[in-house]
Amino acid sequence: MITTVCLNACIDKTVKIESLKVGGLNRIIETIIDGSGKGVNVAIASQQLDIHANCIGLLYRKNGDIIHNRLTENHVGVDFHWSDGEVRTNLKIADQKNGIITEINEKGVAITDGQKMYIREKVKEYAIHSDILVFTGSLPPGCPTNFYQELIQEVADYPVKCILDAEGEILLKGIYAKPFLIKPNDYELEMITGCKLHSSMDIVHAALLFIEKGVKIVAVSMGGEGAIITDGKEAYYAPVISVHVKSTVGAGDSMVAGFCKAIESNLPLIEMFRYGVAAATASVMTEGTQLIDRGHFENLLKMVVIKKLM
């Protein structure tokens, strides 16, 4: 069983237009509204891979039912702290002609001390019964950037593996808690290390800096250039699989779900990587926030090409 922690869930409002005219009039072809957030996506993608998943966190009474209903419809266990307020909306403008998505994200509602206490207790409660805890996504206003770090440290003595998928200062501080796995992209890795990464081995050497700090596995997504994974003993590279891309929304979250599937099955690093790449690729083959089609995932497992780097 896995549990995802979602502190800043959102409503994804995707509007399809013919071609984005900045400063001009744009007419909407279609509007899609989904309850979302990285923790929500990881939980749903995990269920689609036959992993029992829970999602815990914060929700608000205005629009919160959209997220709650999406999770329950996908058979995810839900355990949220409900408060007055409105769930933030993230606007995604899908330019059909150029295949480009422009994102405009709201910050969300400021977190309270009571909500932080609730999350601390829930994380410890679910750490007892979960194989994996996934800490992912942005933190709400008023939440210290070391909050994920503190939560991971509080369950350090529990028999649970922690995955951290965050950005910037949140990721940097979270690393000090020695999570089992982190998943930066190559740009984030450059920002964190302050070095330009020109080759696959440059990325591996940068990832090894975090292995030295106690992280067990570092997976680096590189967009159209593929992905890299290392545990300090081995390192692998996988190029992008050529498929018809319908949407990149949730691809990184699906990759995390693929990793969780392999971890639960006690598979070696190379197979964990194969599952993650196949899950991410299956996700881009679906429309909007549909995430993973199980049939696509199983077919793609056979198509993942993996090259040993170390």
Long-range contacts (C-beta under 8 A, 24 or more apart in sequence): 1-51, 1-52, 1-53, 1-54, 1-129, 1-130, 1-131, 2-42, 2-43, 2-46, 2-51, 2-52, 2-53, 2-54, 2-130, 2-131, 2-132, 2-133, 2-134, 2-260, 2-264, 3-53, 3-54, 3-55, 3-56, 3-126, 3-127, 3-130, 3-132, 3-133, 3-134, 4-39, 4-40, 4-42, 4-43, 4-46, 4-53, 4-54, 4-55, 4-56, 4-133, 4-134, 4-136, 5-39, 5-56, 5-57, 5-119, 5-123, 5-133, 5-134, 5-135, 5-136, 5-151, 6-37, 6-38, 6-39, 6-40, 6-43, 6-55, 6-56, 6-57, 6-58, 6-136, 6-137, 7-39, 7-57, 7-58, 7-111, 7-119, 7-137, 7-139, 7-140, 7-143, 7-147, 8-37, 8-58, 8-88, 8-108, 8-137, 8-138, 8-139, 8-140, 9-35, 9-36, 9-37, 9-39, 9-40, 9-57, 9-58, 9-59, 9-64, 9-67, 9-87, 9-88, 10-36, 10-37, 10-87, 10-88, 10-89, 10-90, 10-105, 10-106, 10-108, 11-35, 11-36, 11-63, 11-66, 11-67, 11-87, 11-88, 11-89, 11-90, 12-36, 12-89, 12-90, 12-92, 12-249, 12-288, 12-289, 13-89, 13-90, 13-91, 13-92, 14-92, 14-94, 14-101, 14-249, 14-288, 14-289, 15-91, 15-92, 15-93, 15-94, 16-94, 16-96, 17-93, 17-94, 17-95, 17-96, 18-95, 18-96, 18-97, 19-95, 19-96, 19-97, 19-98, 20-93, 20-95, 20-98, 20-100, 20-102, 26-93, 29-96, 32-288, 32-289, 33-66, 34-66, 34-70, 34-288, 34-289, 35-66, 35-67, 35-68, 35-69, 35-70, 35-71, 35-87, 36-67, 36-70, 36-90, 36-250, 36-289, 37-67, 37-137, 38-136, 38-137, 38-165, 38-252, 38-253, 39-134, 39-136, 39-137, 40-67, 40-70, 40-71, 41-250, 41-253, 41-254, 41-289, 41-291, 42-134, 42-136, 42-165, 42-253, 42-254, 42-256, 42-257, 42-260, 43-71, 43-74, 43-76, 44-70, 44-71, 44-74, 44-76, 44-291, 45-250, 45-253, 45-254, 45-256, 45-257, 45-258, 45-279, 45-283, 45-291, 45-292, 46-257, 46-260, 46-261, 47-74, 47-75, 47-76, 48-74, 48-257, 48-291, 48-292, 48-293, 48-294, 48-297, 49-257, 49-258, 49-260, 49-261, 49-279, 49-292, 49-294, 49-297, 50-261, 50-294, 51-257, 51-260, 51-261, 51-264, 52-77, 53-77, 54-78, 54-79, 54-126, 54-130, 55-79, 55-80, 56-80, 56-119, 56-122, 56-123, 56-126, 57-81, 57-119, 58-83, 58-111, 58-115, 58-119, 58-140, 59-83, 59-87, 60-84, 60-85, 60-86, 60-87, 60-109, 61-85, 62-86, 62-87, 63-87, 63-89, 79-122, 79-126, 81-115, 81-118, 81-119, 81-122, 83-109, 83-112, 83-115, 85-109, 92-249, 99-245, 101-247, 101-248, 101-249, 107-140, 107-141, 108-138, 108-140, 108-141, 109-140, 109-141, 110-140, 110-141, 110-142, 111-139, 111-140, 111-141, 111-142, 111-143, 112-142, 116-143, 116-147, 119-151, 120-150, 120-151, 120-154, 123-151, 123-154, 123-155, 124-154, 124-155, 124-158, 127-155, 127-158, 127-160, 128-158, 130-160, 131-160, 131-161, 131-263, 131-264, 132-160, 132-161, 132-162, 132-163, 132-180, 132-260, 132-263, 132-264, 133-160, 133-161, 133-162, 133-163, 134-162, 134-163, 134-165, 134-256, 134-260, 135-162, 135-163, 135-164, 135-165, 135-166, 135-174, 135-179, 136-163, 136-164, 136-165, 136-166, 136-253, 136-256, 137-165, 137-166, 138-166, 138-167, 138-170, 139-170, 145-169, 145-170, 145-173, 146-173, 146-174, 148-173, 148-174, 148-177, 149-173, 149-174, 149-175, 149-176, 149-177, 150-177, 152-177, 152-178, 152-179, 153-177, 161-263, 163-256, 163-259, 163-260, 165-252, 165-253, 165-256, 175-210, 175-213, 175-214, 175-215, 176-213, 178-213, 178-214, 178-215, 178-216, 179-215, 179-216, 180-215, 180-216, 180-217, 181-215, 181-216, 181-217, 181-218, 181-219, 181-259, 182-210, 182-215, 182-217, 182-218, 182-219, 183-218, 183-219, 183-220, 183-221, 183-252, 183-255, 183-256, 183-259, 184-218, 184-220, 184-221, 185-220, 185-221, 185-222, 185-223, 185-252, 186-220, 186-221, 186-222, 186-223, 186-225, 189-220, 200-228, 200-237, 200-309, 201-309, 203-228, 204-228, 204-230, 204-235, 204-309, 204-310, 207-235, 208-232, 217-269, 217-272, 219-255, 219-259, 219-273, 219-276, 221-252, 221-255, 221-280, 227-255, 227-273, 227-276, 227-277, 227-280, 228-309, 229-269, 229-272, 229-273, 229-276, 230-309, 230-310, 231-269, 234-269, 234-270, 234-308, 234-310, 235-308, 235-309, 235-310, 236-269, 236-270, 236-273, 236-306, 236-307, 236-308, 236-309, 237-306, 237-307, 237-309, 238-273, 238-274, 238-277, 238-304, 238-305, 238-306, 238-307, 239-305, 239-307, 240-281, 241-277, 241-281, 241-300, 241-303, 241-304, 241-305, 243-281, 243-284, 243-285, 243-300, 244-285, 245-284, 245-285, 246-284, 246-285, 246-286, 246-287, 247-284, 247-286, 247-287, 247-288, 247-289, 247-290, 248-284, 249-288, 249-289, 250-283, 250-289, 250-291, 251-280, 251-281, 251-283, 251-284, 252-280, 253-283, 253-291, 254-279, 254-280, 254-282, 254-283, 254-291, 254-292, 255-279, 255-280, 255-283, 257-292, 258-297, 270-306, 273-304, 273-306, 274-301, 274-304, 274-306, 275-301, 277-304, 278-303, 278-304
